[in-house]
Amino acid sequence: MAFADLDNPRMLPLDDCRWTQLYAGGDDAAYVPTWLCRLTDRPDDLVPFEQERWMLCSDEVTWSASYAAAPFLLEAARRAQPVARFEYICFLGSVAMYRVPHDEAYQCTACPRDLETAFLEALAGAEEIAIAMLPEAKSEADVRRLLAALAAFKGFSGLARGILDLQHEARRDLPPEEIAF
């Protein structure tokens, strides 16, 4: 498998023993590299992604393995067709949205300092893809998910959560929206 960013010294190599020191779903992340290999080899097969993504971000918690996995998930998104790319990018938005601040994080939720730069670079790459995808969004739900991801990539996790909670009442003729001063 060849990754565009494999020479990036800030990324945690898939064969690095430090994966066992990271957490995924509350347990050690030793199995995450195998999962990432499957995703990057076949990025359009969303079955393994959907079955296992919870181990990186679930119950409004981003686990420490997510920070090491983010560059690989970005690579899978870049290789994927639009439907799968959308899922990877929105998931990376969730990872950013539910990131625990450093001063509140435990070892299982903290981003290791040496992985911070690669993680932030992955979010910046995901932001570029999300911006490019926005004009192609076909439904209100898709627009909402992309806007939430963009807010999270910018560091506005509260806004991202609020955007996900927004839903316009389903009607054929939408009323004009005005802001009263």
Contact map, one row per residue, 1 for C-alpha under 8 A:
1110000000000000000000000000000000001000100000000000000000000000000000000000000000000000000000000000000000000000000000000000000000000000000000000000000000000000000000000000000000000
1111010000000000000000000000000000000000000000000000000000000000000000000000000000000000000000000000000000000000000000000000000000000000000000000000000000000000000000000000000000000
1111110000000000000000000000000000000000000000000000000000000000000000000010000000000000000000000000000000000000000000000000000000000000000000000000000000000000000000000000000000000
0111111000000000000000000000000000000000000000000000000000000000000000000010000000000000000000000000000000000000000000000000000000000000000000000000000000000000000000000000000000000
0011111100000000000000000000000000000000000000000000000000000000000000000000000000000000000000000000000000000000000000000000000000000000000000000000000000000000000000000000000000000
0111111110101000000000000000000000000000000000000000000000000000000000000000000000000000000000000000000000000000000000000000000000000000000000000000000000000000000000000000000000000
0001111110000000000000000000000000000000000000000000000000000000000000000000000000000000000000000000000000000000000000000000000000000000000000000000000000000000000000000000000000000
0000111111100000000000000000000000000000000000000000000000000000000000000000000000000000000000000000000000000000000000000000000000000000000000000000000000000000000000000000000000000
0000011111110000000000000000000000000000000000000000000000000000000000000000000000000000000000000000000000000000000000000000000000000000000000000000000000000000000000000000000000000
0000000111110000000000000000000000000000000000000000000000000000000000000000000000000000000000000000000000000000011011000000000000000000000000000000000000000000000000000000000000000
0000010111111000000000000000000000000000000000000000000000000000000100100000000000000000000000000000000000000000001001000000000000000000000000000000000000000000000000000000000000000
0000000011111101000000000000000000000000000000000000000000000000000100000000000000000000000000000000000000000000001000000000000000000000000000000000000000000000000000000000000000000
0000010000111111000000000000000000000000000000000000000000000000000000000000000000000000000000000000000000000000000000000000000000000000000000000000000000000000000000000000000000000
0000000000011111001000000000000010000000000000000000000000000000000000000000000000000000000000000000000000000000000000000000000000000000000000000000000000000000000000000000000000000
0000000000001111100000000000000010000000000000000000000000000000000000000000000000000000000000000000000000000000000000000000000000000000000000000000000000000000000000000000000000000
0000000000011111111000000000000000000000000000000000000000000000000000000000000000000000000000000000000000000000000000000000000000000000000000000000000000000000000000000000000000000
0000000000000011111110000000010000000000000000000000000000000000000000000000000000000000000000000000000000000000000000000000000000000000000000000000000000000000000000000000000000000
0000000000000001111111000000000000000000000000000000000000000000000000000000000000000000000000000000000000000000000000000000000000000000000000000000000000000000000000000000000000000
0000000000000101111111000001110110000000000000000000000000000000100000000000000000000000000000000000000000000000000000000000000000000000000000000000000000000000000000000000000000000
0000000000000000111111100001110000000000000000000000000000000000000000000000000000000000000000000000000000000000000000000000000000000000000000000000000000000000000000000000000000000
0000000000000000111111100001100000000000000000000000000000000000000000000000000000000000000000000000000000000000000000000000000000000000000000000000000000000000000000000000000000000
0000000000000000011111110001100000000000000000000000000000000001100000000000000000000000000000000000000000010000000000000000000000000000000000000000000000000000000000000000000000000
0000000000000000000111111111100000000000000000000000000000000011100000000000000000000000000000000000000000011000000000000000000000000000000000000000000000000000000000000000000000000
0000000000000000000001111111100100000000000000000000001110000011110000000000000000000000000000000000000000010000000000000000000000000000000000000000000000000000000000000000000000000
0000000000000000000000111110000000000000000000000000011111000010000000000000000000000000000000000000000000000000000000000000000000000000000000000000000000000000000000000000000000000
0000000000000000000000111111000000000000000000000000001000000010000000000000000000000000000000000000000000010000000000000000000000000000000000000000000000000000000000000000000000000
0000000000000000000000111111100000000000000000000000000000000000000000000000000000000000000000000000000000000000000000000000000000000000000000000000000000000000000000000000000000000
0000000000000000001111110111110000000000000000000000000000000000000000000000000000000000000000000000000000000000000000000000000000000000000000000000000000000000000000000000000000000
0000000000000000001111110011111100000000000000000000000000000000100000000000000000000000000000000000000000000000000000000000000000000000000000000000000000000000000000000000000000000
0000000000000000101100000001111110000000000000000000000000000000000000000000000000000000000000000000000000000000000000000000000000000000000000000000000000000000000000000000000000000
0000000000000000000000000000111111100000000000000000000000000000000000000000000000000000000000000000000000000000000000000000000000000000000000000000000000000000000000000000000000000
0000000000000000001000010000111111110000000000000000000000000000100010000000000000000000000000000000000000000000000000000000000000000000000000000000000000000000000000000000000000000
0000000000000110001000000000011111111000000000000000000000000000000000000000000000000000000000000000000000000000000000000000000000000000000000000000000000000000000000000000000000000
0000000000000000000000000000001111111100000000000000000000000000000000000000000000000000000000000000000000000000000000000000000000000000000000000000000000000000000000000000000000000
0000000000000000000000000000001111111110000000010000000000000000000000000000000000000000000000000000000000000000000000000000000000000000000000000000000000000000000000000000000000000
0000000000000000000000000000000111111111000000000000000000000000000010011000000000000000000000000000000000000000000000000000000000000000000000000000000000000000000000000000000000000
1000000000000000000000000000000011111111100000000000000000000000000000000000000000000000000000000000000000000000000000000000000000000000000000000000000000000000000000000000000000000
0000000000000000000000000000000001111111111000010000000000000000000000000000000000000000000000000000000000000000000000000000000000000000000000000000000000000000000000000000000000000
0000000000000000000000000000000000111111111110011000000000000000000000001001000000000000000000000000000000000000000000000000000000000000000000000000000000000000000000000000000000000
0000000000000000000000000000000000011111111000000000000000000000000000011011001000000000000000000000000000000000000000000000000000000000000000000000000000000000000000000000000000000
1000000000000000000000000000000000001111111000000000000000000000000000000001000000000000000000000000000000000000000000000000000000000000000000000000000000000000000000000000000000000
0000000000000000000000000000000000000111111110000000000000000000000000000000000000000000000000000000000000000000000000000000000000000000000000000000000000000000000000000000000000000
0000000000000000000000000000000000000111111111000000000000000000000000000001101100010000000000000000000000000000000000000000000000000000000000000000000000000000000000000000000000000
0000000000000000000000000000000000000010011111000000000000000000000000000000000110110000000000000000000000000000000000000000000000000000000000000000000000000000000000000000000000000
0000000000000000000000000000000000000010011111111000000000000000000000000000000000010000000000000000000000000000000000000000000000000000000000000000000000000000000000000000000000000
0000000000000000000000000000000000000000001111111100000000000000000000000000000000010000000000000000000000000000000000000000000000000000000000000000000000000000000000000000000000000
0000000000000000000000000000000000000000000011111110000000000000000000000000000000000000000000000000000000000000000000000000000000000000000000000000000000000000000000000000000000000
0000000000000000000000000000000000100110000011111111000000000000000000000000000000000000000000000000000000000000000000000000000000000000000000000000000000000000000000000000000000000
0000000000000000000000000000000000000010000011111111100000000000000000000000000000000000000000000000000000000000000000000000000000000000000000000000000000000000000000000000000000000
0000000000000000000000000000000000000000000001111111110000000000000000000000000000000000000000000000000000000000000000000000000000000000000000000000000000000000000000000000000000000
0000000000000000000000000000000000000000000000111111110000000000000000000000000000000000000000000000000000000000000000000000000000000000000000000000000000000000000000000000000000000
0000000000000000000000000000000000000000000000011111111000000000000000000000000000000000000000000000000000000000000000000000000000000000000000000000000000000000000000000000000000000
0000000000000000000000000000000000000000000000001111111110000000000000000000000000000000000000000000000000000000000000000000000000000000000000000000000000000000000000000000000000000
0000000000000000000000001000000000000000000000000111111111000000000000000000000000000000000000000000000000000000000000000000000000000000000000000000000000000000000000000000000000000
0000000000000000000000011100000000000000000000000001111111000010000000000000000000000000000000000000000000000000000000000000000000000000000000000000000000000000000000000000000000000
0000000000000000000000011000000000000000000000000000111111000111110000000000000000000000000000100000000000000000000000000000000000000000000000000000000000000000000000000000000000000
0000000000000000000000011000000000000000000000000000111111111110010000000000000000000000000001100100000000000000000000000000000000000000000000000000000000000000000000000000000000000
0000000000000000000000001000000000000000000000000000011111111100000000000000000000000000000000000000000000000000000000000000000000000000000000000000000000000000000000000000000000000
0000000000000000000000000000000000000000000000000000000011111000000000000000000000000000000000000000000000000000000000000000000000000000000000000000000000000000000000000000000000000
0000000000000000000000000000000000000000000000000000000011111100000000000000000000000000000000000100000000000000000000000000000000000000000000000000000000000000000000000000000000000
0000000000000000000000000000000000000000000000000000000011111110000000000000000000000000000000000111000000001000000000000000000000000000000000000000000000000000000000000000000000000
0000000000000000000000000000000000000000000000000000000111011111010000000000000000000000000000110111000000001000000000000000000000000000000000000000000000000000000000000000000000000
0000000000000000000000111100000000000000000000000000001110001111111000000000000000000000000000000000000000011100000000000000000000000000000000000000000000000000000000000000000000000
0000000000000000000001110000000000000000000000000000000100000111111100000000000000000000000000000000000000111111000000000000000000000000000000000000000000000000000000000000000000000
0000000000000000001001110000100100000000000000000000000100000011111110000000000000000000000000000000000000000000000000000000000000000000000000000000000000000000000000000000000000000
0000000000000000000000010000000000000000000000000000000110000111111111000000000000000000000000100000000000000000000000000000000000000000000000000000000000000000000000000000000000000
0000000000000000000000000000000000000000000000000000000000000011111111000000000000000000000000000000000000000011001100100000000000000000000000000000000000000000000000000000000000000
0000000000110000000000000000000000000000000000000000000000000001111111110000000000000000000000000000000000000000001001100000000000000000000000000000000000000000000000000000000000000
0000000000000000000000000000000100010000000000000000000000000000111111111000000000000000000000000000000000000000000000000000000000000000000000000000000000000000000000000000000000000
0000000000000000000000000000000000000000000000000000000000000000011111111100000000000000000100000000000000000000000000100110000000000000000000000000000000000000000000000000000000000
0000000000100000000000000000000000000000000000000000000000000000000111111110000000000000000000000000000000000000000001101100000000000000000000000000000000000000000000000000000000000
0000000000000000000000000000000000010001000000000000000000000000000111111111000000000000000000000000000000000000000000000000000000000000000000000000000000000000000000000000000000000
0000000000000000000000000000000000010011000000000000000000000000000011111111100000000001000100000000000000000000000000000000000000000000000000000000000000000000000000000000000000000
0000000000000000000000000000000000000000000000000000000000000000000001111111110000000001100000000000000000000000000000000100110000000000000000000000000000000000000000000000000000000
0011000000000000000000000000000000000001000000000000000000000000000000111111111000000000000000000000000000000000000000000000000000000000000000000000000000000000000000000000000000000
0000000000000000000000000000000000000011101000000000000000000000000000011111111100001001000000000000000000000000000000000000000000000000000000000000000000000000000000000000000000000
0000000000000000000000000000000000000000001000000000000000000000000000001111111110011101100000000000000000000000000000000000000000000000000000000000000000000000000000000000000000000
0000000000000000000000000000000000000000000000000000000000000000000000000111111100001000000000000000000000000000000000000000000000000000000000000000000000000000000000000000000000000
0000000000000000000000000000000000000001001000000000000000000000000000000011111110001000000000000000000000000000000000000000000000000000000000000000000000000000000000000000000000000
0000000000000000000000000000000000000000001100000000000000000000000000000001111111111000000000000000000000000000000000000000000000000000000000000000000000000000000000000000000000000
0000000000000000000000000000000000000000000100000000000000000000000000000000101111111000000000000000000000000000000000000000000000000000000000000000000000000000000000000000000000000
0000000000000000000000000000000000000000000000000000000000000000000000000000000111111100000000000000000000000000000000000000000000000000000000000000000000000000000000000000000000000
0000000000000000000000000000000000000000000100000000000000000000000000000000000111111110000000000000000000000000000000000000000000000000000000000000000000000000000000000000000000000
0000000000000000000000000000000000000000001111000000000000000000000000000000100111111111000000000000000000000000000000000000000000000000000000000000000000000000000000000000000000000
0000000000000000000000000000000000000000000000000000000000000000000000000001111111111111100000000000000000000000000000000000000000000000000000000000000000000000000000000000000000000
0000000000000000000000000000000000000000000000000000000000000000000000000000100001111111110000000000000000000000000000000000000001001000000000000000000000000000000000000000000000000
0000000000000000000000000000000000000000000000000000000000000000000000000000000000111111111000000000000000000000000000000000000000000000000000000000000000000000000000000000000000000
0000000000000000000000000000000000000000000000000000000000000000000000001101100000011111111100000000000000000000000000000000000000000000000000000000000000000000000000000000000000000
0000000000000000000000000000000000000000000000000000000000000000000000000100100000001111111110000000000000000000000000000000010011000000000000000000100000000000000000000000000000000
0000000000000000000000000000000000000000000000000000000000000000000000000000000000000111111111000000000000000000000000000000000000000000000000001100100000000000000000000000000000000
0000000000000000000000000000000000000000000000000000000000000000000000000000000000000011111111100000000000000000000000000000000000000000000000000000000000000000000000000000000000000
0000000000000000000000000000000000000000000000000000000000000000000001001000000000000001111111110000000000000000000000000010010000000000000000000000100000000000000000000000000000000
0000000000000000000000000000000000000000000000000000000000000000000000000000000000000000111111111000000000000000000000000000000000000000000000000001110110000000000000000000000000000
0000000000000000000000000000000000000000000000000000000010000000000000000000000000000000011111111100000000000000000000000000000000000000000000000000100100000000000000000000000000000
0000000000000000000000000000000000000000000000000000000110000100010000000000000000000000001111111110000000000000000000000000000000000000000000000000000000000000000000000000000000000
0000000000000000000000000000000000000000000000000000000000000100000000000000000000000000000111111110000000000000000000000010000000000000000000000000100110101000000000000000000000000
0000000000000000000000000000000000000000000000000000000000000000000000000000000000000000000011111110000000000000000000000000000000000000000000000000100110111101100000000000000000000
0000000000000000000000000000000000000000000000000000000010011100000000000000000000000000000001111111000000000000000000000000000000000000000000000000000000001000000000000000000000000
0000000000000000000000000000000000000000000000000000000000001100000000000000000000000000000000111111100000001000000000000000000000000000000000000000000000000000000000000000000000000
0000000000000000000000000000000000000000000000000000000000001100000000000000000000000000000000000111110110001100000000000000000000000000000000000000000000000000000000000000000000000
0000000000000000000000000000000000000000000000000000000000000000000000000000000000000000000000000011111110000100000000000000000000000000000000000000000000000000000000000000000000000
0000000000000000000000000000000000000000000000000000000000000000000000000000000000000000000000000001111110000110000000000000000000000000000000000000000000000000000000000000000000000
0000000000000000000000000000000000000000000000000000000000000000000000000000000000000000000000000000111110000000000000000000000000000000000000000000000000000000000000000000000000000
0000000000000000000000000000000000000000000000000000000000000000000000000000000000000000000000000001111111000000000000000000000000000000000000000000000000000000000000000000000000000
0000000000000000000000000000000000000000000000000000000000000000000000000000000000000000000000000001111111111100000000000000000000000000000000000000000000000000000000000000000000000
0000000000000000000000000000000000000000000000000000000000000000000000000000000000000000000000000000000111111100000000000000000000000000000000000000000000000000000000000000000000000
0000000000000000000000000000000000000000000000000000000000000001000000000000000000000000000000000000000011111100000000000000000000000000000000000000000000000000000000000000000000000
0000000000000000000001110100000000000000000000000000000000000011000000000000000000000000000000000000000011111100000000000000000000000000000000000000000000000000000000000000000000000
0000000000000000000000100000000000000000000000000000000000001111000000000000000000000000000000000011000011111110000000000000000000000000000000000000000000000000000000000000000000000
0000000000000000000000000000000000000000000000000000000000000011000000000000000000000000000000000001110011111111000000000000000000000000000000000000000000000000000000000000000000000
0000000000000000000000000000000000000000000000000000000000000001001000000000000000000000000000000000010000001111101100000000000000000000000000000000000000000000000000000000000000000
0000000000000000000000000000000000000000000000000000000000000001001000000000000000000000000000000000000000000111111100000000000000000000000000000000000000000000000000000000000000000
0000000000000000000000000000000000000000000000000000000000000000000000000000000000000000000000000000000000000011111100000000000000000000000000000000000000000000000000000000000000000
0000000001000000000000000000000000000000000000000000000000000000000000000000000000000000000000000000000000000001111110000000000000000000000000000000000000000000000000000000000000000
0000000001110000000000000000000000000000000000000000000000000000001100000000000000000000000000000000000000000011111111100000000000000000000000000000000000000000000000000000000000000
0000000000000000000000000000000000000000000000000000000000000000001000000000000000000000000000000000000000000011111111110000000000000000000000000000000000000000000000000000000000000
0000000001000000000000000000000000000000000000000000000000000000000000000000000000000000000000000000000000000000011111111000000000000000000000000000000000000000000000000000000000000
0000000001100000000000000000000000000000000000000000000000000000000100100000000000000000000000000000000000000000001111111100000000000000000000000000000000000000000000000000000000000
0000000000000000000000000000000000000000000000000000000000000000001101100000000000000000000000000000000000000000001111111110000000000000000000000000000000000000000000000000000000000
0000000000000000000000000000000000000000000000000000000000000000000000000000000000000000000000000000000000000000000111111111000000000000000000000000000000000000000000000000000000000
0000000000000000000000000000000000000000000000000000000000000000000000100000000000000000000000000000000000000000000011111111100000000000000000000000000000000000000000000000000000000
0000000000000000000000000000000000000000000000000000000000000000000001100100000000000000000000000000000000000000000001111111110000000000000000000000000000000000000000000000000000000
0000000000000000000000000000000000000000000000000000000000000000000001000000000000000000000100010000000000000000000000111111111000000000000000000000000010000000000000000000000000000
0000000000000000000000000000000000000000000000000000000000000000000000000000000000000000000000000000000000000000000000011111111100000000000000000000000010000000000000000000000000000
0000000000000000000000000000000000000000000000000000000000000000000000000100000000000000000000000000000000000000000000001111111110000000000000000000000000000000000000000000000000000
0000000000000000000000000000000000000000000000000000000000000000000000000100000000000000100100000000000000000000000000000111111111000000000000000000000010000000000000000000000000000
0000000000000000000000000000000000000000000000000000000000000000000000000000000000000000000000000000000000000000000000000011111111100000000000000000110010000000000000000000000000000
0000000000000000000000000000000000000000000000000000000000000000000000000000000000000000000000000000000000000000000000000001111111110000000000000000000000000000000000000000000000000
0000000000000000000000000000000000000000000000000000000000000000000000000000000000000000100000000000000000000000000000000000111111111000000000000000000000000000000000000000000000000
0000000000000000000000000000000000000000000000000000000000000000000000000000000000000100100000000000000000000000000000000000011111111100000000000100110000000000000000000000000000000
0000000000000000000000000000000000000000000000000000000000000000000000000000000000000000000000000000000000000000000000000000001111111110000000000000010000000000000000000000000000000
0000000000000000000000000000000000000000000000000000000000000000000000000000000000000000000000000000000000000000000000000000000111111110000000000000000000000000000000000000000000000
0000000000000000000000000000000000000000000000000000000000000000000000000000000000000100000000000000000000000000000000000000000011111111100000000000000000000000000000000000000000000
0000000000000000000000000000000000000000000000000000000000000000000000000000000000000000000000000000000000000000000000000000000001111111100000100100000000000000000000000000000000000
0000000000000000000000000000000000000000000000000000000000000000000000000000000000000000000000000000000000000000000000000000000000111111100000000000000000000000000000000000000000000
0000000000000000000000000000000000000000000000000000000000000000000000000000000000000000000000000000000000000000000000000000000000001111110000000000000000000000000000000000000000000
0000000000000000000000000000000000000000000000000000000000000000000000000000000000000000000000000000000000000000000000000000000000001111111001100000000000000000000000000000000000000
0000000000000000000000000000000000000000000000000000000000000000000000000000000000000000000000000000000000000000000000000000000000000001111101100000000000000000000000000000000000000
0000000000000000000000000000000000000000000000000000000000000000000000000000000000000000000000000000000000000000000000000000000000000000111111100000000000000000000000000000000000000
0000000000000000000000000000000000000000000000000000000000000000000000000000000000000000000000000000000000000000000000000000000000000000011111110000000000000000000000000000000000000
0000000000000000000000000000000000000000000000000000000000000000000000000000000000000000000000000000000000000000000000000000000000000000001111111000000000000000000000000000000000000
0000000000000000000000000000000000000000000000000000000000000000000000000000000000000000000000000000000000000000000000000000000000000000111111111100000000000000000000000000000000000
0000000000000000000000000000000000000000000000000000000000000000000000000000000000000000000000000000000000000000000000000000000000000100111111111110000000000000000000000000000000000
0000000000000000000000000000000000000000000000000000000000000000000000000000000000000000000000000000000000000000000000000000000000000000000111111111000000000000001101000000000000000
0000000000000000000000000000000000000000000000000000000000000000000000000000000000000000010000000000000000000000000000000000000000000000000011111111100000000000001100000000000000000
0000000000000000000000000000000000000000000000000000000000000000000000000000000000000000010000000000000000000000000000000000000001000100000001111111110000000000000000000000000000000
0000000000000000000000000000000000000000000000000000000000000000000000000000000000000000000000000000000000000000000000000000000000000000000000111111111000000001001000000000000000000
0000000000000000000000000000000000000000000000000000000000000000000000000000000000000000000010000000000000000000000000000000000000000000000000011111111100000011111100000000000000000
0000000000000000000000000000000000000000000000000000000000000000000000000000000000000000110111011000000000000000000000000000001001000000000000001111111110000001000000000000000000000
0000000000000000000000000000000000000000000000000000000000000000000000000000000000000000000010000000000000000000000000000000001001100000000000000111111111000001000000000000000000000
0000000000000000000000000000000000000000000000000000000000000000000000000000000000000000000000000000000000000000000000000000000000000000000000000011111111111011000000000000000000000
0000000000000000000000000000000000000000000000000000000000000000000000000000000000000000000011011000000000000000000000000000000000000000000000000001111111111011000000000000000000000
0000000000000000000000000000000000000000000000000000000000000000000000000000000000000000000010011000000000000000000000000011011000000000000000000000111111110000000000000000000000000
0000000000000000000000000000000000000000000000000000000000000000000000000000000000000000000000000000000000000000000000000000000000000000000000000000011111110000000000000000000000000
0000000000000000000000000000000000000000000000000000000000000000000000000000000000000000000000011000000000000000000000000000000000000000000000000000001111111000000000000000000000000
0000000000000000000000000000000000000000000000000000000000000000000000000000000000000000000000001000000000000000000000000000000000000000000000000000001111111111000000000000000000000
0000000000000000000000000000000000000000000000000000000000000000000000000000000000000000000000011100000000000000000000000000000000000000000000000000001100111111100000000000000000000
0000000000000000000000000000000000000000000000000000000000000000000000000000000000000000000000001000000000000000000000000000000000000000000000000000000000011111110000000000000000000
0000000000000000000000000000000000000000000000000000000000000000000000000000000000000000000000000000000000000000000000000000000000000000000000000001001100011111111000000000000000000
0000000000000000000000000000000000000000000000000000000000000000000000000000000000000000000000001000000000000000000000000000000000000000000000000011111100011111111100000000000000000
0000000000000000000000000000000000000000000000000000000000000000000000000000000000000000000000001000000000000000000000000000000000000000000000000001000000001111111110000000000000000
0000000000000000000000000000000000000000000000000000000000000000000000000000000000000000000000000000000000000000000000000000000000000000000000000001000000000111111111000000000000000
0000000000000000000000000000000000000000000000000000000000000000000000000000000000000000000000000000000000000000000000000000000000000000000000011011000000000011111111000000000000000
0000000000000000000000000000000000000000000000000000000000000000000000000000000000000000000000000000000000000000000000000000000000000000000000011001000000000001111111100000000000000
0000000000000000000000000000000000000000000000000000000000000000000000000000000000000000000000000000000000000000000000000000000000000000000000000000000000000000111111100000000000000
0000000000000000000000000000000000000000000000000000000000000000000000000000000000000000000000000000000000000000000000000000000000000000000000010000000000000000011111110000000000000
0000000000000000000000000000000000000000000000000000000000000000000000000000000000000000000000000000000000000000000000000000000000000000000000000000000000000000000111111000000000000
0000000000000000000000000000000000000000000000000000000000000000000000000000000000000000000000000000000000000000000000000000000000000000000000000000000000000000000001111100000000000
0000000000000000000000000000000000000000000000000000000000000000000000000000000000000000000000000000000000000000000000000000000000000000000000000000000000000000000000111110000000000
0000000000000000000000000000000000000000000000000000000000000000000000000000000000000000000000000000000000000000000000000000000000000000000000000000000000000000000000011111000000000
0000000000000000000000000000000000000000000000000000000000000000000000000000000000000000000000000000000000000000000000000000000000000000000000000000000000000000000000001111110000000
0000000000000000000000000000000000000000000000000000000000000000000000000000000000000000000000000000000000000000000000000000000000000000000000000000000000000000000000000111110000000
0000000000000000000000000000000000000000000000000000000000000000000000000000000000000000000000000000000000000000000000000000000000000000000000000000000000000000000000000011111000000
0000000000000000000000000000000000000000000000000000000000000000000000000000000000000000000000000000000000000000000000000000000000000000000000000000000000000000000000000011111100000
0000000000000000000000000000000000000000000000000000000000000000000000000000000000000000000000000000000000000000000000000000000000000000000000000000000000000000000000000000111110000
0000000000000000000000000000000000000000000000000000000000000000000000000000000000000000000000000000000000000000000000000000000000000000000000000000000000000000000000000000011111000
0000000000000000000000000000000000000000000000000000000000000000000000000000000000000000000000000000000000000000000000000000000000000000000000000000000000000000000000000000001111100
0000000000000000000000000000000000000000000000000000000000000000000000000000000000000000000000000000000000000000000000000000000000000000000000000000000000000000000000000000000111110
0000000000000000000000000000000000000000000000000000000000000000000000000000000000000000000000000000000000000000000000000000000000000000000000000000000000000000000000000000000011111
0000000000000000000000000000000000000000000000000000000000000000000000000000000000000000000000000000000000000000000000000000000000000000000000000000000000000000000000000000000001111
0000000000000000000000000000000000000000000000000000000000000000000000000000000000000000000000000000000000000000000000000000000000000000000000000000000000000000000000000000000000111
